[in-house]
Structures are given as C-alpha cells and as structure tokens.
Amino acid sequence: MEASGENERRRTPRFRLALPVNVHVAWRNAPVTVHLIDIGRDGARFHSPTGPLRLDQEAAFGFVIAGQHVCVANGRVVRLGEGGEFVLSVERANDAFHGFLVSLAA
C-alpha cells in the first residue's frame, strides 16, 4: 500500500483506504457510517454522505481487521472540507490501530 503523496506538510505518512467505518460523536444518538479515505498515526480523513461533522467536535471511530482485531481511535475534528469531507486529529488509539498502520507501512 502506498502512502498518500498529497499534502506533504503532514508529519507522518498517510495511507489511502476505501473503508466504511462508524464514527461516534456526542451530539448524535447513533453512530454515523462514513468512508475512511486515508489514515495515519496522527489523523484520518473521511467522507460523510450526510455532511461533515462539527469543527472541534470530539469523535471516535473503529473498524475490524483480519483476525477480528478491532481498531479504535478518537480525537477531534480539525478540518472541514467540501462535499462532506472532514479530518480527525487522532489523539488516542489502541494497539490494534497502531499495529494496522505498521502493517500498511510494511
């Protein structure tokens, strides 16, 4: 898997994905299913067909990888883009999340 070449100001590499994930936010009663576009140690970019989340909103997301390992991360929405895109700055993540990123880099 190749690291994303766009926006080289990123501190860590991002890896392109096309993965549906659930995002949980405090002001919604149910999780929102969005598309994870790219992911890295410090952040992730998503597309939401129902529109973006709120800027500075705390959010958490997760997904299951091979071997039934559950990757979970949470942080804050730091950027809103056109067409329902948003960027979440990852503040905390579990070991499975970090292991998944290592496997993408290999």
TAPEHU-V411729 format. One record per residue. N is the residue number from 1. RES is the residue in three letters. OMEGA is omega in degrees with one decimal (* if undefined). Layout:
BEGIN
N:RES:OMEGA ; N:RES:OMEGA
END
This chain:
BEGIN
1:MET:-177.9 ; 2:GLU:173.4 ; 3:ALA:178.7 ; 4:SER:-179.5 ; 5:GLY:-177.6 ; 6:GLU:174.1 ; 7:ASN:-174.4 ; 8:GLU:178.2 ; 9:ARG:179.1 ; 10:ARG:-178.6 ; 11:ARG:179.8 ; 12:THR:-179.0 ; 13:PRO:173.0 ; 14:ARG:-179.4 ; 15:PHE:-179.3 ; 16:ARG:176.6 ; 17:LEU:170.7 ; 18:ALA:-168.9 ; 19:LEU:174.4 ; 20:PRO:178.6 ; 21:VAL:174.1 ; 22:ASN:175.6 ; 23:VAL:178.8 ; 24:HIS:176.2 ; 25:VAL:-173.1 ; 26:ALA:-173.1 ; 27:TRP:176.0 ; 28:ARG:-179.0 ; 29:ASN:-177.2 ; 30:ALA:177.5 ; 31:PRO:178.0 ; 32:VAL:176.0 ; 33:THR:-178.8 ; 34:VAL:177.3 ; 35:HIS:175.0 ; 36:LEU:-175.1 ; 37:ILE:174.6 ; 38:ASP:-171.8 ; 39:ILE:175.4 ; 40:GLY:-177.4 ; 41:ARG:-174.0 ; 42:ASP:-177.6 ; 43:GLY:179.4 ; 44:ALA:179.0 ; 45:ARG:-174.4 ; 46:PHE:168.8 ; 47:HIS:178.9 ; 48:SER:178.8 ; 49:PRO:179.4 ; 50:THR:179.7 ; 51:GLY:-176.3 ; 52:PRO:171.8 ; 53:LEU:179.5 ; 54:ARG:176.9 ; 55:LEU:180.0 ; 56:ASP:177.4 ; 57:GLN:172.8 ; 58:GLU:-178.9 ; 59:ALA:175.7 ; 60:ALA:176.8 ; 61:PHE:180.0 ; 62:GLY:177.2 ; 63:PHE:-178.1 ; 64:VAL:177.7 ; 65:ILE:-179.3 ; 66:ALA:-178.6 ; 67:GLY:179.1 ; 68:GLN:174.0 ; 69:HIS:-178.6 ; 70:VAL:176.8 ; 71:CYS:-178.7 ; 72:VAL:176.2 ; 73:ALA:174.2 ; 74:ASN:-178.4 ; 75:GLY:-177.3 ; 76:ARG:173.4 ; 77:VAL:-176.1 ; 78:VAL:-179.9 ; 79:ARG:174.6 ; 80:LEU:-179.6 ; 81:GLY:179.5 ; 82:GLU:174.5 ; 83:GLY:177.2 ; 84:GLY:177.5 ; 85:GLU:173.6 ; 86:PHE:-179.2 ; 87:VAL:178.1 ; 88:LEU:173.8 ; 89:SER:-177.6 ; 90:VAL:179.3 ; 91:GLU:178.5 ; 92:ARG:177.8 ; 93:ALA:-179.6 ; 94:ASN:-177.7 ; 95:ASP:179.3 ; 96:ALA:177.8 ; 97:PHE:-179.6 ; 98:HIS:177.7 ; 99:GLY:177.1 ; 100:PHE:178.8 ; 101:LEU:177.7 ; 102:VAL:179.8 ; 103:SER:177.6 ; 104:LEU:-177.8 ; 105:ALA:-175.5 ; 106:ALA:*
END
